[in-house]
Amino acid sequence: MSKVIRLVPYQADWPDTYRRLAAGLAEALPPGACLHHIGSTAIPGMTAKDVIDLQATVDRLEDVAGDRLAGLGWIDRPGRVDHQPAGQRLDPAECTKRYFTLAAPAAHLHIRERGRFNQRYALLFRDFLRADPAAAAAYQAVKAALVDHTGGDPAAYYAVKDPVCDAIMAGAEAWARSTRWQVPPGD
């Protein structure tokens, strides 16, 4: 089994940690790339794994120089693909990404192509939970229950969490239409 999932209370320094990491990455990414703080650490007040998730949006994944990221301590984790929501038939390219990890501070870098399904998903999910405290509280409760019920086993945790996120996205899509939400520029 890989690392056990543990949740911690929201840490006030997560946004600052994101900004430091983003500043260090800016020169290693292709021109035109933009960075966003995503995941639960990007949602004020949310309990989360103590891991900063960053999304780099690029025009083409093949333009990312893995050696430049490796020089900054990022480890390439090839072969990662985002899950495809149940009931959707997406071209595999819509869920393809490059994925890197950093040991300290603990961070994940998800590199996705501009305009792809997975690039928009992460940002809409984050922005919806920031805007809807009830949805954020429900999501937090689900995550806590999952850690309790699965003992933090990652495979079991994500087997349930991913479809829950997809259900939340139904509300997020309605919210996006009503607010005329658009993919934001970098953070």
Secondary structure, 3 states (H helix, E strand, C coil): CCCCCCCECCCCCHHHHHHHHHHHHHHHCCCCCEEEEECHHHCCCCCECCCEEEEEEECCHHHCCHHHHHCCCCEECCCCECCCCCCCCCCHHHHECEEEEECCCCEEEEEEECCCHHHHHHHHHHHHHHHCHHHHHHHHHHHHHHHHHHCCCHHHHHHHHHHHHHHHHHHHHHHHHHHCCCCCCCC
